[in-house]
Amino acid sequence: MQEVTLPNMLWFGNVPRVIGFPDRWKVDLLEPPGFSKPALSHSAMEEAIARPIGSPTIHELAAEAHEVAIVFDDMTRPTPVADVLPFVLGPLTEAGVPDENIRFIPALGMHGAMTNMDLRKKLGDEVVRKYAVFNHNPYENCEYLGETGSGLPVYLNREFLTCDLRIGIGCITPHVRVGFGGGGKILLPGIAGVDTIKTWHKEVMMRAPATTGLGKFENNVMHREVVDVTRLSGLNLKVDALVNDRGQITDLFVGDPLEEHKVGVEEARRHYATRQSVGSDIMVVNAYGKYSEMFICLIMALGAREFKKGTIVIVADAPDGQICHYLMRSFGKEYGGECYRPRGPLPDSLKVIIMTEYPDKTMTDWVAPAHAVTVTGDWEETLTLLEADYPGEASVAVIPDGTMQYFR
């Protein structure tokens, strides 16, 4: 038996999963170079924050600040925000900013609100006890800032705009629309109003859909709007991380939200780049960093060169389920958010298996109709189905985290 170790259960113990394949099968592990990089030391994080790219330091920015907003990414992103916070909060305290004048805002976009337990996982117990945290509400309390050059109406979180020092903390990973996340995406869709988010997802994307997709960054029509909104927003400083297959920070880019992001994306291209495996019969795609958005695994698998027929296995252990998305997911048997589209049948040449210990009846709505997908509860059951379809030789490609990789 050939064994492969997959990262698993990021926010629930972070315990890897081992899966096995028959010796007669050819198994190819498609791991990007950044996944094996070591965690960044605390001293290296501190140095990165002390030497920002294209902006003053946090201490300098805080010298004249009275009210501070720290926007951070939510549970759909792997960023261990708590690891970075000491190096952000320290300079604020040294500059004399009172704790009661600092608040945290999760960049939810149109995702469901974060719970108290979510906040503790992301920020740490002490921060949740010590500082105010306000969930973002895209439907209310967003103020109009004007339009971008292309006419996108810009509404942003009111609490964020009341502050005179605005900081963002997140990560850069491949993204299904803007090519690479991070940078100003913490604002759009992170803390934008519903009209801004809907227009961005619908009208803006349809201007040039071919420019969007995993790893597509130059001339990306949606990223262009993110840049314009960032300029309008007054976001002073952004902290962006790259992570490995343990969810640890390996690189940290800090500074002007646009300048640090340019530098970070260049490294992210190498960090997450995945070589192609041609002619696979089976694609095993694991969901780890964004496990609650497992549909990205299907997009990753279908992006594989010459993979037109065979079996896709999505490994997606999500104890808290797939993310509530008020724009994209189903909210009834035949309807959903404004951008929800019922998934049509899969091609006859493709079979999809979703392996999860935490199944629910609606989890496939971004992937395929529930009746078109086989759901298994463990690897033993999954392997039994695979061996029945491939009793002889087979070629298997294993993607350790289809939510944080892209094909070159």
N, C-alpha and C positions, 0 to 999 in steps of 0.2 A: 504493500500500500504506500502510495506517495502522499505525503502530508504537506499541507500549506497552512500557514498561520495568517489569520485575518484580524485586523483591528476591529474591536467590537465594544459596544456598551459605553460610549464615550462619557456620558454624564451619569452612568449607573455602575460605577466600579471600574470601568475602563479595562475589562478583562478580555484578552484576545480569544478568538474561537479557532480551533484547529479542525480542518476538514481534510478528508482523504479521498484519493482516486485510485482505481485499479492500476497495477503496474503496466498493463498492456496499453494504457492510454498515454498519449503524449501531452504533458502538462506544461504550459508556458505561463510563468508569473510575470505580469506586465506592471512592474513597479517603477514609478518615477524616481529620479535621483534624490529629490528632496525628502522623501519619506524616511530615508535612513540617516538623515543629518541629526547630529546631537542637539539637545536642548540648549538654548542660549543661556549663559550664566546671568545671574542677577547683576553682576558688575557690568556686563556687556549691555544689558537692558538700560541700566542707569546711564551709561555713557551715550547710548543712542538718543535717549531723551534729553540729555544735557547738550548734545550737539545736533540740533535740528537742521533739516534741509530747507533752506530758503525762508526761514522765519526766526523771530526772536525765541528765546527759551521760555518755558512755562513761567519761570520765576520772573523774567522780564515782562511777560505779558500780564502777569498777575499784579504787578506793581501798582497799577492804576485801576484794577478791577474791583468792583463791589459785589457783583452777582455772577456766579459761575454755573454753566450747564455742561455736564459731561454726558454725551450721547454714546451709547454702546450697543453692539449688535446683540440680537436675541438668541434663543436656544437653537435656531436653525443654522447657526454658525458655530464653529468649534473654538473660537477665540477664548483662551483662559484669561478673561479680563482681570480677574483678581490678581494674577501674577504681575500685571503691569501697574496696577493702581498705586502701590507704595511710591513709585517713582513719578507719578502724576500728582498725587495728593500732597506729598512731601513739600515740593516747591510752593504749592498753594498756601500751605500752613506757614512756611517760612516767610512768605510775602505778606502774611497777616490777614488772609481771607478767613473769616469766621466759618466754622463748620455749618452753621445754619444758613449761610449764603451759598452753599454748594448743593446742587441737586443733580440726580441722575435720571436720564430718560432713555428707555430702551428703544432702539430703532426698529419698530414693529412693522412699518409699512401698513399692510392690511392683514397682518397675521393676528392671531388671537393674543390676548393680553398675557403677560408673564405672571406666574403665581409667586407667592412668597418663597416657595422652595426653589423655583427657577432662579429667582434673584439671588438667593444664597449660593447656588451653584456657580453663578456667573461672577458675582461680586464679592462673595465671602460674607460670613455672618457679621463680622464687625462693621463692615461698610453699611449693610442693611440696617443695623441697629443705630448707626451713628448719623447717617445722612438720609434726606428725603429722596424717595424714588417715585416718579410719576409715570405710569404707563402712558404711552402715546395713544391718542384717540383721533383717527383720521377724519372722523365725521363731525367733530366739534373742536372749538378752541384752536383753530388754525388761522393765521393771518395772511392776508394777500400782500405779496411783495411786488407784483407786476408780472410781466411776461418775459420769457426768453426771446432771443432774436427770431426764433422760428414761430413764436406765438403760443408756447406752452404757458398756461396760467400757473403761477407759482404760489402755493399756499404752504406755509410751514408752521410747525408747532409753536403755539403762542408762548409757552414757558421758556423754550429755547431762545426766542427772540427778545424776551425781557432781560436777558443776561448780557453783560458787556464783555464776558470772556466765554468763548464757545469752543469746546474741545470734543473731538470724536475718537473713539477707540474701536477698532475692528480688525478684520483680516483681509488678505488678498488671496482669493482662490478663483479657479475658473468658474465662469458664470454662464448660464444658458442663454442670456440675452445680451449683457454688456461685454461679454468676452472675459473680463476679469472684474471681480468685485473689489471692494475696498474704496479708498478715496472718498469722493463725494457721494457715493451710493448710500452712505450712512444717512444722508439727507433725502435723496430721491432714490427709492421710495421711502427710506427709513422713517423720517419724521414729517413727511409731506401730507397734505390734505387729500381727501378722496378724489376731488376733481383733477388735481395734478397727477395723481397716481393712475387714474383711469385713462386720462389723455395720453400719458407716457406709454402705458402698456398697449393701448389700442392705436390711436392715430399716429403717434411718433413711430412705433415699430413698423406700421404698414407703409411708411414712407420708403423704407429700404430694408425689408426683412432679411435679404441675403447678406447684409452687413453684420447681422447679429448671430450669436451662437457661441458655444464653448471655445474659448481661446481666440475668438475674433475680436480684435481690439482697434486696429487702425480703421479710421473712417466708419466706425460703428455709430449708427444714427442715434441709438439710445444713449450711448456714452456721451455723445456730443451735448445732449440736454443735461446730463449729470454735471458736466463741466460748467455750463451756463448757470445752473441752479447753485452750484457751489460758490461761484463768484457773487451771486446775489445774496447769499445767505449770511455772510459775515462769519463763517466758520474760521476760527483763528488758527487752529492746529489740529492735525490728525495723526493718530498713532495706528499703524498698520502692521500686522504680523503675518509671517508665513509659518505654517505648522507642519509637523511630521506625522507619521502614522501612529503616534501616541498622543496626538493632540497637544504636543508641546511646541512652544515658540522656538523657531530656529533662526529667524531673522526678524529685525524690527526696523521699520522705516517711520521716521518722525519728522514733522515739520509742516510747511505750507501744504494744504490738502491736495493741491494739484501737482506741486513739485515732488513731494515725497512719493506720491502715487506713481508718477512716471518711472522713478527709480525702482520702486518696488515691483512694478509689473515686469520690468526687464528681468529681474531675478526670478519672478514667479513663472515666467515662460520656461526657464530651465528647470525650476524646482518641481513643477507639476507635469512637465512634458512626458508623454508616454509613447513608446514606440508601438507600431502596429504589429499585430500578429495575424498573418494572412491565412485564410482557409480553415478557420476553426469550425468544428461541429457544435461545440458547446461554449458559451460565454458565461462565466460565473462572475457576477458584478456585485461587489459588496457595498453597502451604504454605511458609512461611519461618521465622517465629519458633519454631514448634513443628513443624518439617518432619517429625520422626519420629513425629508423631501426625496423619497426614494425614486420618484419618477425620473430624476436626473440619471439614474443608473440605466434606464431604458434608452434615453437619448445617447448616453455614452456608448452603449452596446451597438446601437444602430449606426453609430458613426464609424464603426470599425470597417476597414477596407475589405470589400468582397464578402462581407457577412450578410448574405441574402437569405439564407435558410439555415435552420438548426434550432437549438434550444438556448434560451436566455434564462439563467437562474439569478434572481435578485435576492441577495441575502440582506434582510432588513429587520433587525431586532430593534423595535421602537416601543419601549414600555409606555411612553406617553402618547403613542400613536402618531399618525401623520399630521402635520401642522394644519391648524384651522386657517384657511386663507379665504377672506371674505370676497375676494375678487375672482379667484381661480377655481375654487372647489365646489362640489355639489352641496346643495342644501335642501334637496328634495329628490324624489325618485326620478324626475325628468327635468330638473332645472337646478341652477346654482347661481354663483356670483356672475356679475356682468360679463366677465371674460371666460366663464366656464363653457366648455363645449363637450357634450357627451362623447366619449371615445368610441370610435367605430371598431368593428371586428379586426383582429389581427390577420395578417396574410396567412394563408394555409401553410406556407413554407416555414412559419415561425411558431414556436411553442414557448410560452412564458410560465415559469415556476417562480413563485414568491415564497421564500423560506423565512418564517418568522415565528417566534415563540409567543407573539402578541398580536394575533390576527383580529381584524374586525371587518364587518361587511362592507364598509364604505372606503376602505383604504386603497382600493385599486382605481378610484375614479380619475386619477391623472394618468393611469397606465393603460387600461383596457377595460371593457365590460367585465364585471365580476365572473360571469359564467365562462369567459374566454381564458381565464387564468387559473392555474392549479396552485393551491396554497398548501404548503407542507409545514410541519411543526419542528422538524429537526433535520440534521444532515443525513441520518440513516434512512429516513423515509425518502428524502430527495434523491440520494444515491441509488436507491432501489428503482425509482422511476427512470433515472438516467440509464442505468445498466439494462433495463428492459428495452429501451429504445436503441441503445448502442452496445449490443452484446459482444461485438468484436472490438477492433481498434477504433479509436476516436481521438480527435485533437481538441484539447481544452485550453482556452485562454482564461486566466484568472486576473481580474482587476481588483486590487485590494481596497480601493475606495473610489467607486465610480462617481461619487459626488464631488471629488476634489482632484480629478485628473482630466486631462484632455489629450487627444491624439494630435501629434505634431502636424 
